[in-house]
Amino acid sequence: MAIKQELNTLLNKKMDRKDFLKVVGVGVVAATGIGSLIRAINPSSTQTRVGSAAAPQGYGSSAYGGTKTS
């Protein structure tokens, strides 16, 4: 019930364009998540580094029932 009251007070509040954009910005960040925002700003953190060898994955990537010797 408290959320409805807070929403009603927010909708009935007199605000100028600057305040409106602040409220919308906070709502967008809350809806999408701060982590997504940081990844969107800094996409290089999700890329793999050059020179790092990726371990093979999937079917045939390791010996059946043990480890590869060669």
C-alpha positions, 0 to 999 in steps of 0.5 A, a space after each residue: 500500500 505504501 508504494 501506491 501512496 508514494 506513486 500518487 504523491 510523485 504523480 501529483 507533485 509539481 515539477 519542472 523539466 529538470 526534476 522530471 528528467 531526474 525522476 525518469 533517469 532514476 527510474 530507467 536505471 532502477 529498471 535496467 540495473 546498475 550493472 547493465 549501465 556500467 557494462 554499456 558505458 565500459 564494454 571493454 571489460 566484457 571482451 577477452 584479452 588478446 593473448 589469453 588462450 581460451 580452453 576448448 569446450 564442448 564435444 571432444 574437448 577432453 579425453 573420455 573418462 580422463 585427461 589428455 596426455 598429448 
